[in-house]
Amino acid sequence: MRRIVSLGAVVMVGILGVACGGTPKLPPAPPAPSPVEPPKPLEPSSPAAPRGDTPDAAFREKAPDEDGTVVFTPPKVESFRLKNGVRVLFVERRDLPIVSVRLALKAGAGDYPALKPGVASFMGSMLEQGTKSRTALQLSDDYEEIGAQHAAWCGWDSCGGSVKTLAKHLDRALQLLADVATHPTFPDAEIERLRSRRLAALAQEKTQPGAMSQNAVAAALYGRNHPYGNALGGRADDVKALARKDLVKAYETMFTPKNATLVVAGDITQKALADKLESSFGAWAAAGAAQAPRTPAAPATSKAPRLVLVDKPGAAQSQVALVEVGVPRRNADRDAITVMNSILGGIFSSRINLNLREANHFTYGAGSRFAMRHGPGPFLAGGAMVSEKTAAAVGELFREIRRMIDEDVKDEELADAKSDIKHGLPGRFETVNAVTSAVEDIAIYDLPLDEFVTLPKRIDAVTVKDVRRVAKKYLHPEALKVVIVGDRAKLESELTQTLRLGAPEGRDAYGDLVQ
């Protein structure tokens, strides 16, 4: 089986030189070392503590076989509910005295069209900035006192918070996480502090081609009336106009026990965990008029110009993206799409990367991906290209996408893609944090408890015919928009003549139309 690996090495060499025209003078020899007493014999060590039974103990007893075969042992996920309806997904791991907890709300910024752009993301960042019993600094100090890692957020499909701590501090950690999730106060002073940081970050996007491309892709594909048509954090005007009442409304709309799942992995039994969670989260009730999430449908294919240019004068590279509306996460063809995209542009040895990077030297790296959300997120293929080769790179991207539709993939390509996907699975469960991050997908996307148990066999079941079938069904070269961030004065003429996509549409760094 072919495997392509990219390696980098840095070698540092120290050289002693001799001055021209002179004889080198060597430093005097160091004095002879004084006699050193031989070390005393060490005391016999105490017997090692008996090892407990752990899920991976047997695995560690034997090194992997030389053929590179990796046996993936998926975690056993247990499910139960607290008395107030909060769902719990639990994975017991006793190898280290650590516990990871994630509170996952099964809806995010993309599921509430009535929320103003940027509000959900801002609200998620404000959760740890003060509660009814703690200021932001007090909360930070309390977490630090137990050495916990912690966070809070709100993304497209989910909002929530997390904490990782030593098992002996779990009661305290759960109290803090529950305080953050159920009693945030959104203090005015902290809102203004975060507002200034957000505005500074947005100002920096004018110099970041990746962010400029994302903004233009969202607006051009979905339009401003769709949640996906705006950046997750909104634009500067959205951030400036945001008020505390918007945050409170967003919180009361989204944070309810009915929408919540606690995902826990680590050194604790299910019985002990249930008692601790009832103590910390059992009294949680909806704070206001909660609303059911409603992910809007994908917009109809736009008849707007297919070529979108975001001007960045003097740019040495062009950020290129061929895009269309993709598919939602809950799609019957998800596994076949994943394999197909791996061959097209999802791994280093993909067709797009081998063409644009290895064969043509247009880029340091190029690829493709489907952003599978509750709703159909964007499909994107591209990368950062040498400016002079922008039109040629776009042509090669179109060629590779059409080739996926017109030709069967080779057996070797299919095997490599499957191998990459399956060999990546153990890494998703290396730590307790990784376990909770992976398992929360079960809650967020309504997946079965055995999602990761059955995944390897489902990937193995994908055939050459499946790959071509989903390529034909979900890739549409004739409808792809071409979004390019680069030096418009140098690129426009060649792009319009070569690609024949019609007159270009101009957008600024935030995706807004320009004349």
HELIX and SHEET records of a PDB file:
HELIX    1   1 ALA A   57  ARG A   60  1                                   4    
HELIX    2   2 ALA A  109  ASP A  111  5                                   3    
HELIX    3   3 VAL A  119  MET A  126  1                                   8    
HELIX    4   4 ALA A  136  GLU A  145  1                                  10    
HELIX    5   5 ALA A  167  HIS A  169  5                                   3    
HELIX    6   6 LEU A  170  THR A  182  1                                  13    
HELIX    7   7 ASP A  188  GLN A  204  1                                  17    
HELIX    8   8 GLU A  205  THR A  207  5                                   3    
HELIX    9   9 PRO A  209  TYR A  222  1                                  14    
HELIX   10  10 PRO A  227  GLY A  229  5                                   3    
HELIX   11  11 ALA A  236  ALA A  241  1                                   6    
HELIX   12  12 ARG A  244  MET A  254  1                                  11    
HELIX   13  13 PRO A  257  ASN A  259  5                                   3    
HELIX   14  14 GLN A  270  PHE A  281  1                                  12    
HELIX   15  15 ARG A  334  ASN A  341  1                                   8    
HELIX   16  16 SER A  342  GLY A  346  3                                   5    
HELIX   17  17 ARG A  351  ASN A  353  1                                   3    
HELIX   18  18 LEU A  354  ALA A  359  3                                   6    
HELIX   19  19 SER A  387  LYS A  389  5                                   3    
HELIX   20  20 THR A  390  ASP A  406  1                                  17    
HELIX   21  21 ASP A  411  HIS A  423  1                                  13    
HELIX   22  22 PRO A  426  PHE A  429  5                                   4    
HELIX   23  23 VAL A  432  ILE A  444  1                                  13    
HELIX   24  24 GLU A  451  ASP A  460  1                                  10    
HELIX   25  25 VAL A  464  TYR A  474  1                                  11    
HELIX   26  26 PRO A  477  ALA A  479  5                                   3    
HELIX   27  27 ARG A  488  LEU A  499  1                                  12    
SHEET    1   A 6 GLU A  78  ARG A  81  0                                        
SHEET    2   A 6 ARG A  87  GLU A  92 -1                                        
SHEET    3   A 6 ALA A 260  GLY A 266  1                                        
SHEET    4   A 6 ILE A  98  LEU A 105 -1                                        
SHEET    5   A 6 CYS A 159  LEU A 166 -1                                        
SHEET    6   A 6 GLN A 149  CYS A 154 -1                                        
SHEET    1   B 6 THR A 363  PHE A 370  0                                        
SHEET    2   B 6 PRO A 378  VAL A 386 -1                                        
SHEET    3   B 6 GLN A 317  VAL A 325 -1                                        
SHEET    4   B 6 LYS A 481  GLY A 486 -1                                        
SHEET    5   B 6 LEU A 307  ASP A 311  1                                        
SHEET    6   B 6 GLU A 505  ARG A 507  1                                        
END                                                                             
